[in-house]
Amino acid sequence: MPVAGSGERVDTSGRMEEVPHDCPGADSTQAGRGASCQGCPNQRLCASGAGAAPDPAIEEIKEKMKTVKHKILILSGKGGVGKSTFSAHLAHGLAEDENTQVALLDIDICGPSIPKIMGLEGEQVHQSGSGWSPVYVEDNLGVMSVGFLLSSPDDAVIWRGPKKNGMIKQFLRDVDWGDVDYLLVDTPPGTSDEHLSVVQYLAATHIDGAVIVTTPQEVSLQDVRKEINFCHKVKLPVVGVVENMSGFVCPKCKKESQIFPPTTGGAEAMCQDLKVPLLGKVPLDPHIEIQEFCSPHQSKEESPSSS
């Protein structure tokens, strides 16, 4: 898969495809010595301890992020809860103030949906002397996603952890955001390599916290509890929880129906139990469409989700 401008930063030759699934990690005492290390092309490097050395890119990222005032991660425990749509709406909402510079970074490497949601499919990343240039929706709203690096939106990104981590590192280090008030990071669902990487790379730059998106269903809330536990373990502040798809207001009769009944009290009860803020509830809204962001301000004022 061609990745623009990534020759020096990300190994796309397939070498990292050989890293075993049960790799103990370069920081482990078993690095290069475990049974799964046998035959790995990185065995000698890990055994020497060089793989556990501080990553020089962290200092580079720290320097790059000096121009970013606030950094917020958007998380979800389960896919399909509307996290990326929420991220896009939040970015547009913040950017309504023309004096506020907003950046939206999509690190869902294997399922990048932000280009589609933002109406930016087919856009490409351009490189200048100061790094990769984001794709701008408005003068004060820039977007970056691996989706811009694919030759076709149907192309699958079949990467293991090390490659995905390298891509995230490159986004944080090489994208020329300029002076930014808010950097919103749209993450994949769950607690995986991408989450650990972005927290690790941004740890020295101060992360304001995470906004966690859920639906009222117990199966979603169960995974959000794990997500909150993850945040506590990696010392990532939880800004709060947003309950998405919280009821449906019929555009005809104006009556509200619970499409996903909160059988255990929904996000409100969970937030009280875990002592985290409930930021709000967003209803299902038929006015929200993928094409909404092709032209700004199409969201209708009477829309339930706009309140």
C-alpha positions in Angstrom: 0.0 0.0 0.0 1.5 3.3 -1.0 1.9 5.8 1.9 2.8 9.3 0.8 6.0 10.7 2.2 6.5 7.8 4.6 9.7 6.2 3.2 11.9 7.2 6.1 9.4 7.0 8.9 7.2 3.9 8.4 8.5 0.5 7.2 5.9 -0.5 4.6 8.1 -3.3 3.1 6.4 -6.0 5.1 9.2 -6.7 7.5 7.1 -5.9 10.5 4.5 -8.3 9.4 6.7 -11.0 10.8 6.5 -9.8 14.4 4.8 -12.6 16.4 1.3 -12.0 17.8 2.5 -12.9 21.3 5.6 -10.6 21.3 6.5 -9.8 24.9 7.5 -6.2 23.9 10.8 -4.4 23.8 10.3 -3.2 27.4 9.9 -6.7 28.8 12.6 -8.6 30.7 11.9 -11.4 28.2 12.5 -9.2 25.2 14.5 -11.2 22.7 14.6 -14.2 25.0 11.1 -15.5 25.1 9.9 -18.6 23.1 7.9 -16.3 20.7 11.1 -14.4 20.0 12.7 -17.3 18.2 12.9 -16.6 14.5 11.8 -13.0 14.9 13.9 -10.6 12.7 14.1 -8.2 15.6 15.3 -10.8 18.2 18.9 -9.6 18.3 17.8 -5.9 18.6 15.5 -6.7 21.5 17.9 -8.9 23.3 20.6 -6.2 23.2 18.3 -3.8 25.1 18.4 -1.2 22.3 14.7 -1.7 21.6 13.9 -0.5 25.1 15.9 2.7 24.8 13.9 6.0 25.0 12.3 6.8 21.7 13.9 10.0 20.3 10.6 10.7 18.5 8.9 11.5 21.9 11.1 14.6 22.2 10.3 15.6 18.6 6.6 15.2 19.3 6.9 17.2 22.5 8.4 20.0 20.5 5.8 19.8 17.7 2.9 19.9 20.3 4.1 23.1 21.8 1.8 24.9 19.4 -1.2 22.9 20.5 -3.1 24.3 23.5 -5.6 21.5 24.2 -5.4 17.8 23.4 -8.6 15.6 23.8 -9.0 11.9 22.9 -12.4 10.6 21.8 -12.8 7.0 23.0 -15.4 4.3 22.9 -15.5 0.8 24.3 -17.4 -0.6 21.4 -17.7 0.1 17.7 -20.8 1.5 16.1 -21.7 3.9 19.0 -21.2 7.0 16.8 -17.8 8.0 18.2 -16.4 9.3 14.9 -19.7 11.2 14.1 -19.5 12.8 17.5 -15.9 13.7 16.9 -16.8 15.4 13.6 -19.7 17.3 15.2 -17.5 18.4 18.1 -14.8 19.6 15.7 -17.3 21.6 13.7 -18.9 23.0 16.8 -15.6 24.2 18.1 -14.7 25.6 14.7 -17.9 27.8 14.6 -15.8 30.4 16.4 -13.6 31.7 13.5 -10.9 32.6 16.1 -10.6 29.0 17.3 -8.2 26.8 15.4 -9.3 23.1 15.5 -7.5 20.0 14.3 -9.1 16.5 14.0 -6.7 13.5 13.8 -8.1 10.1 12.9 -5.9 7.3 14.3 -8.4 4.5 13.5 -5.8 3.1 11.2 -7.7 0.0 10.0 -11.1 1.7 9.8 -10.7 5.4 9.0 -14.2 6.9 8.7 -13.5 10.6 9.3 -12.8 11.4 5.6 -16.2 10.0 4.7 -18.0 11.7 7.5 -16.3 15.0 6.8 -17.0 14.9 3.1 -13.3 14.6 2.3 -13.1 11.4 0.4 -10.6 11.5 -2.5 -8.5 14.3 -0.8 -4.8 13.7 -0.6 -2.0 14.8 1.8 0.6 17.2 0.5 4.1 17.5 1.9 6.0 20.7 2.4 9.2 21.7 4.0 7.5 21.9 7.4 5.8 18.5 7.2 2.5 17.0 6.0 -0.2 19.5 5.4 -3.7 18.7 6.9 -6.7 18.7 4.6 -8.8 21.7 5.6 -12.6 21.7 5.8 -12.6 25.3 6.8 -9.8 27.8 7.3 -9.8 27.0 11.0 -10.5 23.2 10.8 -7.8 20.8 9.6 -8.1 17.0 9.3 -5.6 14.2 9.0 -6.4 10.5 8.5 -4.7 7.4 7.0 -7.7 7.4 4.7 -6.0 10.3 2.8 -3.1 8.0 2.1 -5.0 5.2 0.4 -5.3 4.9 -3.3 -8.9 3.8 -2.9 -11.3 4.0 0.1 -11.9 0.3 -0.4 -8.2 -0.6 0.3 -7.7 -2.6 3.5 -5.0 -1.6 5.9 -3.6 -4.9 7.0 -1.0 -3.8 9.6 0.0 -5.2 13.0 0.7 -3.1 16.0 4.3 -1.9 15.2 3.3 -0.5 11.9 0.2 1.2 13.2 2.2 2.7 16.0 4.7 4.0 13.5 1.9 5.7 11.6 0.5 7.4 14.7 4.0 8.5 15.6 4.4 10.0 12.1 1.1 11.8 12.3 2.0 13.4 15.7 5.5 14.3 14.7 5.3 15.3 11.0 1.9 16.9 10.5 2.2 20.7 10.3 -0.9 21.8 12.2 0.4 25.2 13.0 -1.0 27.0 16.1 -4.0 25.0 17.3 -6.4 25.6 20.1 -7.9 22.1 20.1 -6.5 18.8 18.8 -9.2 16.1 18.8 -8.0 12.6 18.4 -10.6 10.1 17.1 -9.5 6.7 18.2 -10.6 3.1 17.2 -12.9 1.3 19.7 -11.5 -0.6 22.6 -8.1 -0.4 24.3 -5.5 -1.5 21.9 -2.1 -0.6 20.5 -3.3 2.7 19.0 -4.6 3.9 22.4 -1.4 3.0 24.2 0.7 4.6 21.6 -1.0 7.9 21.4 -1.1 8.2 25.3 2.6 7.3 25.4 3.6 9.8 22.7 1.6 12.6 24.1 2.3 11.9 27.8 5.1 14.5 28.0 2.9 17.2 26.3 -0.1 17.1 28.7 -3.3 15.6 27.5 -6.4 17.4 28.8 -8.3 14.1 28.9 -10.7 11.8 27.2 -14.3 12.0 26.2 -15.9 8.6 26.1 -18.9 7.9 23.8 -21.5 5.2 24.6 -25.1 4.2 23.9 -27.6 3.3 26.6 -27.3 -0.4 26.0 -25.8 -2.5 28.7 -23.4 -4.3 26.3 -22.0 -0.9 25.4 -21.8 0.4 29.0 -20.0 -2.8 30.0 -17.2 -1.9 27.6 -17.2 1.7 28.6 -16.5 0.6 32.2 -13.4 -1.1 30.8 -12.5 2.1 28.9 -12.7 4.2 32.0 -10.6 1.6 33.9 -8.0 1.9 31.1 -7.9 5.6 31.5 -7.3 5.3 35.2 -4.5 2.8 34.6 -2.6 5.0 32.1 -3.4 8.1 34.1 -5.5 9.7 31.4 -8.1 12.1 32.9 -11.7 11.4 31.9 -13.4 14.6 30.9 -16.7 12.8 30.8 -19.1 10.5 29.1 -21.5 11.2 26.2 -24.6 9.0 25.8 -25.3 8.8 22.1 -28.4 7.5 20.4 -30.3 8.4 23.6 -33.9 8.1 22.5 -35.5 9.0 19.2 -37.8 12.0 18.6 -40.2 11.3 15.8 -40.0 14.2 13.3 -43.8 13.8 12.6 -45.5 13.3 15.9 -42.6 14.6 18.1 -43.0 11.7 20.5 -39.8 10.2 22.0 -39.1 6.5 21.8 -36.3 4.5 23.4 -34.7 2.6 20.6 -32.1 1.3 23.0 -33.8 1.1 26.4 -31.4 1.8 29.3 -32.2 -1.3 31.2 -29.7 -0.6 33.9 -30.1 3.2 34.0 -28.0 4.0 31.0 -24.9 6.2 31.1 -26.3 8.4 33.9 -26.4 5.5 36.4 -23.0 4.3 35.3 -21.5 7.7 35.7 -22.9 8.1 39.1 -21.5 4.7 40.0 -18.0 5.4 38.7 -18.0 9.1 39.7 -17.3 10.5 36.3 -19.2 13.4 34.7 -22.1 12.8 32.2 -21.5 15.5 29.6 -24.8 15.0 27.9 -27.2 12.8 25.9 -27.5 12.9 22.1 -30.7 11.5 20.5 -30.9 9.6 17.3 -31.4 12.2 14.6 -32.6 11.5 11.0 -31.2 14.8 9.9 -27.6 13.7 10.5 -26.3 12.2 7.3 -22.9 11.3 6.1 -23.1 14.1 3.5 -23.9 16.7 6.1 -20.4 18.0 6.3 -20.0 18.4 2.5 -21.3 22.0 3.0 -21.2 23.7 6.4 -24.1 24.6 8.6 -26.6 22.1 7.1 -27.5 20.9 10.6 -31.0 22.2 11.2 -31.6 24.3 14.3 -34.7 22.3 15.1 -32.8 19.1 15.1 -32.9 17.3 18.4 -29.1 16.6 18.3 -28.3 20.3 17.9 -29.4 21.2 21.4 
